[in-house]
Amino acid sequence: MSSSDLVKDIDDLKEVLGIVTDKVPGILRGLRDVLYSKDAAENMADAVATFYKRLVDAGIPKEQAMDMTRGYMINLDDEDD
């Protein structure tokens, strides 16, 4: 590899790293906003409440339904990771 090829490769790498530096923070902020938005919280709350209500409606004792719902909520949270 000639020194001019090496210089070109270094310049190309600098350009790529510059683009990554500019774009990645915005992408991460966008993902955070989607995962932790008001809409996401409302959807999770609706899902958890529906899960609990259906367990209770099906005759599961409230304390057991609450324990099952906690497990369900943890699983929902783990799916977002």
N, CA, C and O atoms as a DFTB+ gen file, in Angstrom:
324 C
 N C O
     1  1       0.853      -1.166       0.000
     2  2       0.000       0.000       0.000
     3  2       0.900       1.230       0.000
     4  3       1.811       1.342       0.820
     5  1       0.642       2.138      -0.910
     6  2       1.461       3.344      -1.015
     7  2       1.032       4.359       0.044
     8  3      -0.047       4.241       0.625
     9  1       1.860       5.329       0.283
    10  2       1.538       6.347       1.291
    11  2       0.327       7.177       0.860
    12  3      -0.436       7.638       1.709
    13  1       0.139       7.373      -0.447
    14  2      -1.035       8.130      -0.909
    15  2      -2.323       7.332      -0.664
    16  3      -3.366       7.904      -0.346
    17  1      -2.236       5.994      -0.818
    18  2      -3.405       5.155      -0.509
    19  2      -3.731       5.218       0.983
    20  3      -4.900       5.273       1.367
    21  1      -2.711       5.211       1.808
    22  2      -2.894       5.273       3.249
    23  2      -3.522       6.608       3.654
    24  3      -4.424       6.649       4.490
    25  1      -3.041       7.685       3.060
    26  2      -3.595       9.006       3.345
    27  2      -5.065       9.054       2.928
    28  3      -5.900       9.595       3.655
    29  1      -5.385       8.488       1.754
    30  2      -6.780       8.468       1.293
    31  2      -7.636       7.662       2.254
    32  3      -8.741       8.084       2.596
    33  1      -7.138       6.493       2.703
    34  2      -7.884       5.664       3.649
    35  2      -8.120       6.412       4.968
    36  3      -9.202       6.333       5.549
    37  1      -7.114       7.125       5.423
    38  2      -7.258       7.901       6.664
    39  2      -8.275       9.012       6.476
    40  3      -9.104       9.251       7.354
    41  1      -8.218       9.687       5.345
    42  2      -9.195      10.741       5.060
    43  2     -10.608      10.176       4.971
    44  3     -11.556      10.783       5.467
    45  1     -10.747       9.010       4.337
    46  2     -12.059       8.359       4.260
    47  2     -12.571       8.006       5.655
    48  3     -13.747       8.206       5.961
    49  1     -11.689       7.486       6.491
    50  2     -12.072       7.127       7.855
    51  2     -12.496       8.363       8.643
    52  3     -13.478       8.317       9.385
    53  1     -11.763       9.467       8.488
    54  2     -12.133      10.719       9.156
    55  2     -13.523      11.170       8.727
    56  3     -14.320      11.625       9.547
    57  1     -13.806      11.040       7.440
    58  2     -15.115      11.451       6.924
    59  2     -16.222      10.589       7.525
    60  3     -17.255      11.105       7.952
    61  1     -16.001       9.279       7.555
    62  2     -16.995       8.370       8.118
    63  2     -17.211       8.663       9.608
    64  3     -18.347       8.731      10.076
    65  1     -16.125       8.833      10.335
    66  2     -16.246       9.121      11.769
    67  2     -16.943      10.455      12.021
    68  3     -17.684      10.599      12.994
    69  1     -16.707      11.421      11.151
    70  2     -17.401      12.708      11.270
    71  2     -18.906      12.552      11.089
    72  3     -19.695      13.148      11.823
    73  1     -19.291      11.753      10.114
    74  2     -20.716      11.498       9.868
    75  2     -21.334      10.764      11.058
    76  3     -22.417      11.119      11.523
    77  1     -20.637       9.740      11.545
    78  2     -21.129       8.977      12.693
    79  2     -21.292       9.894      13.899
    80  3     -22.305       9.832      14.596
    81  1     -20.303      10.741      14.145
    82  2     -20.352      11.667      15.273
    83  2     -21.543      12.611      15.160
    84  3     -22.160      12.955      16.167
    85  1     -21.864      13.026      13.953
    86  2     -23.000      13.931      13.742
    87  2     -24.342      13.220      13.869
    88  3     -25.286      13.790      14.416
    89  1     -24.444      12.005      13.384
    90  2     -25.731      11.321      13.265
    91  2     -26.126      10.478      14.478
    92  3     -27.297      10.464      14.856
    93  1     -25.189       9.786      15.085
    94  2     -25.518       8.827      16.151
    95  2     -26.226       9.475      17.343
    96  3     -27.213       8.915      17.819
    97  1     -25.772      10.628      17.850
    98  2     -26.487      11.215      18.987
    99  2     -27.973      11.489      18.690
   100  3     -28.830      11.262      19.543
   101  1     -28.263      11.966      17.503
   102  2     -29.655      12.219      17.127
   103  2     -30.465      10.937      17.036
   104  3     -31.628      10.903      17.438
   105  1     -29.862       9.892      16.514
   106  2     -30.540       8.596      16.415
   107  2     -30.838       8.065      17.818
   108  3     -31.937       7.572      18.076
   109  1     -29.873       8.163      18.714
   110  2     -30.080       7.687      20.091
   111  2     -31.156       8.494      20.809
   112  3     -31.970       7.926      21.536
   113  1     -31.170       9.810      20.615
   114  2     -32.224      10.636      21.213
   115  2     -33.588      10.237      20.672
   116  3     -34.564      10.163      21.420
   117  1     -33.653       9.980      19.377
   118  2     -34.920       9.558      18.776
   119  2     -35.411       8.241      19.342
   120  3     -36.599       8.094      19.627
   121  1     -34.516       7.285      19.507
   122  2     -34.901       5.999      20.110
   123  2     -35.372       6.175      21.541
   124  3     -36.374       5.586      21.948
   125  1     -34.652       6.986      22.304
   126  2     -35.057       7.250      23.688
   127  2     -36.454       7.862      23.733
   128  3     -37.282       7.465      24.553
   129  1     -36.713       8.818      22.861
   130  2     -38.011       9.480      22.845
   131  2     -39.137       8.514      22.500
   132  3     -40.240       8.626      23.036
   133  1     -38.863       7.567      21.609
   134  2     -39.877       6.572      21.247
   135  2     -40.135       5.620      22.409
   136  3     -41.285       5.312      22.720
   137  1     -39.075       5.158      23.042
   138  2     -39.212       4.169      24.119
   139  2     -39.795       4.759      25.385
   140  3     -40.504       4.067      26.115
   141  1     -39.515       6.014      25.662
   142  2     -39.932       6.618      26.916
   143  2     -40.891       7.777      26.716
   144  3     -40.919       8.707      27.521
   145  1     -41.661       7.731      25.672
   146  2     -42.619       8.785      25.393
   147  2     -43.892       8.584      26.212
   148  3     -44.122       7.520      26.787
   149  1     -44.697       9.616      26.247
   150  2     -45.991       9.543      26.921
   151  2     -46.850       8.443      26.284
   152  3     -47.519       7.688      26.989
   153  1     -46.827       8.360      24.965
   154  2     -47.605       7.333      24.267
   155  2     -47.155       5.931      24.648
   156  3     -47.986       5.047      24.859
   157  1     -45.843       5.722      24.739
   158  2     -45.328       4.399      25.119
   159  2     -45.761       4.053      26.539
   160  3     -46.135       2.914      26.815
   161  1     -45.712       5.027      27.432
   162  2     -46.132       4.789      28.815
   163  2     -47.619       4.470      28.885
   164  3     -48.029       3.573      29.622
   165  1     -48.424       5.194      28.126
   166  2     -49.868       4.945      28.120
   167  2     -50.179       3.552      27.558
   168  3     -51.037       2.845      28.086
   169  1     -49.488       3.168      26.501
   170  2     -49.711       1.840      25.913
   171  2     -49.333       0.732      26.884
   172  3     -50.036      -0.273      26.987
   173  1     -48.219       0.913      27.599
   174  2     -47.804      -0.092      28.565
   175  2     -48.807      -0.164      29.713
   176  3     -49.173      -1.255      30.150
   177  1     -49.249       0.987      30.199
   178  2     -50.226       1.017      31.287
   179  2     -51.531       0.333      30.865
   180  3     -52.113      -0.426      31.641
   181  1     -51.987       0.598      29.648
   182  2     -53.204      -0.044      29.146
   183  2     -53.040      -1.561      29.071
   184  3     -53.942      -2.310      29.446
   185  1     -51.891      -2.004      28.586
   186  2     -51.639      -3.442      28.466
   187  2     -51.614      -4.109      29.836
   188  3     -52.193      -5.180      30.020
   189  1     -50.948      -3.479      30.793
   190  2     -50.844      -4.047      32.143
   191  2     -52.217      -4.072      32.814
   192  3     -52.592      -5.068      33.433
   193  1     -52.961      -2.978      32.691
   194  2     -54.286      -2.910      33.307
   195  2     -55.227      -3.955      32.703
   196  3     -55.987      -4.597      33.428
   197  1     -55.181      -4.121      31.409
   198  2     -56.022      -5.117      30.738
   199  2     -55.647      -6.523      31.189
   200  3     -56.524      -7.348      31.443
   201  1     -54.361      -6.798      31.288
   202  2     -53.885      -8.105      31.748
   203  2     -54.421      -8.400      33.145
   204  3     -54.972      -9.475      33.383
   205  1     -54.264      -7.459      34.064
   206  2     -54.747      -7.647      35.439
   207  2     -56.259      -7.847      35.472
   208  3     -56.757      -8.768      36.119
   209  1     -56.977      -6.986      34.775
   210  2     -58.448      -7.067      34.779
   211  2     -58.930      -8.417      34.252
   212  3     -59.850      -9.011      34.813
   213  1     -58.326      -8.889      33.201
   214  2     -58.751     -10.183      32.638
   215  2     -58.453     -11.340      33.582
   216  3     -59.225     -12.296      33.661
   217  1     -57.345     -11.256      34.292
   218  2     -57.055     -12.307      35.283
   219  2     -58.112     -12.314      36.377
   220  3     -58.644     -13.367      36.730
   221  1     -58.413     -11.139      36.909
   222  2     -59.414     -11.030      37.972
   223  2     -60.783     -11.464      37.452
   224  3     -61.504     -12.192      38.135
   225  1     -61.140     -11.027      36.261
   226  2     -62.428     -11.416      35.663
   227  2     -62.522     -12.924      35.448
   228  3     -63.612     -13.495      35.452
   229  1     -61.368     -13.560      35.261
   230  2     -61.353     -15.013      35.050
   231  2     -61.369     -15.792      36.364
   232  3     -61.351     -17.022      36.372
   233  1     -61.405     -15.047      37.481
   234  2     -61.519     -15.719      38.775
   235  2     -60.207     -15.894      39.534
   236  3     -60.187     -16.532      40.586
   237  1     -59.135     -15.348      39.027
   238  2     -57.859     -15.419      39.739
   239  2     -57.945     -14.483      40.947
   240  3     -58.389     -13.344      40.801
   241  1     -57.534     -14.932      42.132
   242  2     -57.543     -14.042      43.300
   243  2     -56.702     -12.783      43.032
   244  3     -55.675     -12.841      42.355
   245  1     -57.158     -11.650      43.575
   246  2     -56.512     -10.367      43.271
   247  2     -55.024     -10.346      43.617
   248  3     -54.226      -9.794      42.860
   249  1     -54.645     -10.934      44.737
   250  2     -53.232     -10.924      45.121
   251  2     -52.389     -11.733      44.120
   252  3     -51.299     -11.310      43.733
   253  1     -52.895     -12.874      43.716
   254  2     -52.186     -13.696      42.734
   255  2     -52.155     -12.984      41.375
   256  3     -51.143     -13.010      40.676
   257  1     -53.264     -12.357      41.016
   258  2     -53.323     -11.604      39.758
   259  2     -52.310     -10.461      39.771
   260  3     -51.689     -10.164      38.750
   261  1     -52.144      -9.820      40.931
   262  2     -51.169      -8.728      41.041
   263  2     -49.751      -9.265      40.857
   264  3     -48.940      -8.645      40.170
   265  1     -49.448     -10.406      41.462
   266  2     -48.118     -11.011      41.291
   267  2     -47.866     -11.374      39.827
   268  3     -46.787     -11.124      39.291
   269  1     -48.871     -11.964      39.195
   270  2     -48.738     -12.327      37.786
   271  2     -48.563     -11.081      36.915
   272  3     -47.806     -11.089      35.945
   273  1     -49.272     -10.019      37.276
   274  2     -49.198      -8.773      36.518
   275  2     -47.820      -8.138      36.661
   276  3     -47.289      -7.586      35.697
   277  1     -47.241      -8.212      37.851
   278  2     -45.876      -7.695      38.030
   279  2     -44.905      -8.426      37.096
   280  3     -44.063      -7.804      36.449
   281  1     -45.037      -9.746      37.039
   282  2     -44.187     -10.523      36.133
   283  2     -44.412     -10.144      34.685
   284  3     -43.461     -10.042      33.909
   285  1     -45.662      -9.934      34.319
   286  2     -45.992      -9.518      32.953
   287  2     -45.364      -8.165      32.644
   288  3     -44.813      -7.964      31.562
   289  1     -45.448      -7.238      33.597
   290  2     -44.908      -5.903      33.393
   291  2     -43.384      -5.959      33.237
   292  3     -42.823      -5.248      32.404
   293  1     -42.725      -6.786      34.019
   294  2     -41.273      -6.942      33.901
   295  2     -40.923      -7.490      32.517
   296  3     -39.961      -7.043      31.891
   297  1     -41.705      -8.456      32.046
   298  2     -41.458      -9.018      30.708
   299  2     -41.666      -7.972      29.616
   300  3     -40.912      -7.934      28.644
   301  1     -42.685      -7.122      29.768
   302  2     -42.898      -6.053      28.792
   303  2     -41.707      -5.115      28.763
   304  3     -41.248      -4.710      27.695
   305  1     -41.209      -4.772      29.949
   306  2     -40.073      -3.861      30.041
   307  2     -38.826      -4.494      29.434
   308  3     -38.045      -3.812      28.770
   309  1     -38.632      -5.794      29.655
   310  2     -37.460      -6.497      29.111
   311  2     -37.503      -6.560      27.585
   312  3     -36.454      -6.541      26.940
   313  1     -38.696      -6.634      27.000
   314  2     -38.825      -6.678      25.543
   315  2     -38.355      -5.384      24.897
   316  3     -37.924      -5.383      23.744
   317  1     -38.439      -4.259      25.651
   318  2     -38.022      -2.974      25.105
   319  2     -36.516      -2.843      25.059
   320  3     -36.004      -1.991      24.334
   321  1     -35.794      -3.648      25.798
   322  2     -34.332      -3.541      25.844
   323  2     -33.671      -4.189      24.686
   324  3     -32.443      -4.178      24.590
